[in-house]
C-alpha cells in the first residue's frame, strides 16, 4: 500500500512539474513575443533629428534622476509628394515630482516667428517649411521653454491606433452630426473612424479651433488610458503594429522604458491648458493673435512646471 502511495505521489509530482514547466515556457515565449513586437515597433518609430541641445537647456534631461521634460506632439496629414502640415500641435510637460502632465494645445493659426525661415506666419507652417526641427525650434521660441522630444502622429493612421486598443470612450460636450454620423452630448464610445471624425470636426462648433482642440485632447487622453490598461495587452501585436506604422519619435527604446518606470504616476493626472487670443485678418489671411501678457502667462506656467529658473 505504501509503495503504491509513493508511486502515486511521484506520478503526481512529475505531472505537476511538467505542467509548471509548460506554463513557464509559454510565459517565456509570450514575454519574448511581446518584447520582440515592442522593440520592432520602436525601431520603426525611431526617427532621429539633426538638432543640438536646446539653448534653453543647460544639460540633457536625465530620466534616471526623474527630471521634468517636454514633448511636442504633431498631428500631421501626410500626402504623397508633400510634407503636409501639422494641423495639430500639442505640448506636453511632464513633472514626476508633482506627478502631473500639462497639455497645451497651440491653435494652428497662431501668428509667430518661424525660426529658421525669417518670417512671421501661422505656427503650423513651420512643419511645411522645415519639418520637425523647424517646428520644435519655433515652438521653443514661442513658449520660451526647451522642447526635448517630439512625437509625430500620422492623422490618417490615427484611426488604426484607436481600433488597436478596441475603441475609446470620451466625454462629448457638444451634440453634432458630421457626414451622417451623429455624436450625442455626453459619454460616447468611438471606433477609429469615428474618433478621427470627432477630433477633426471644426465647422459645426462655434468655438472653432478651440472646440476641436478639446476633442483632440479627449481622444488622446482616452487612447493613453486604454492603451495602458492590462486588458489591452492581449492585442499587443495589433497595438505595436499600429504605433510603428503611424508614429515617429526621437525617443529610443531605453528612454521609453525609463519613462515608463520613473514617470508613470504622472500620467494619472493630465491638466489641460489653453491659450487665449483673437482672430485677425492680415492681408486677407486669418491669424490667431496671442497678446504678450497671455503669452507670458503660459510661458511662466510651463517653465514652473518644468522647474526651470
Buried (B, 14 or more C-beta within 10 A) or exposed (E): EEEEEEEEEEEEEEEEEEEEEEEEEEEEEEEEEBEEBBEBBBEBBBEEEEBEEBEBBEEEBEBEEBBBBBBBBBBBBBEEEEEBBBBBBBBBBBBBEBBBBBBBBBBBBBBBBBBBBEEEBBBBBBBBBBBBBBBBBBBBBBBBBBBBBBBBBBBBBBBBBBBBBBBBEBEBEBEBEBEEEEBEEEEBEBEBEBBBBBBBBBEEBEEBBBBBBBBBBBBBBBBBBBBBEEEBEEBBBBBBBBBBBBBBBBBBBEBBEBBEEBBEEBBEEBEBBBBBBEEEEEEEEEBBBBEEEEBEBBBEBBBBBBEBE
